[in-house]
Amino acid sequence: MYRLCVLFMSLFLIVGASYKADASEISGASILNDLQKGGYILYVRHGDATVGEDQQNFSLADCSTQRNLSALGREQAEKYGNAILGDHKGYQVVGTLKLEDVLQLAGMQ
């Protein structure tokens, strides 16, 4: 949860720094509306993942050997995606995730 809070704080700082309105006019809803209109680049880290070191038999071809999103991480990713993307389709996703993370997130859409 701490990481999710840091993520959202970072997002609002980045968006807030480029926002042209008075600080008194900025609300979470207006930021989300602007994001959904497009013209922003969001860099997002994954949600909570299973902890620990990579296994000795680590393989990109075998997802079970990787540190994957935890149940909480999958929930965080789904909530974040719904909050940012909503029902709008005017966005483009560019992935920089590990293969397993991409496969997990793709299955949520």
Sequence and secondary structure as in RCSB ss.txt:
>XXXX:A:sequence
MYRLCVLFMSLFLIVGASYKADASEISGASILNDLQKGGYILYVRHGDATVGEDQQNFSLADCSTQRNLSALGRE
QAEKYGNAILGDHKGYQVVGTLKLEDVLQLAGMQ
>XXXX:A:secstr
 HHHHHHHHHHHHHHHHH  S GGG  HHHHHHHHHHS          B  S   TT  TT GGGS  B HHHHH
HHHHHHHHHHTT         S HHHHHHHHTT 
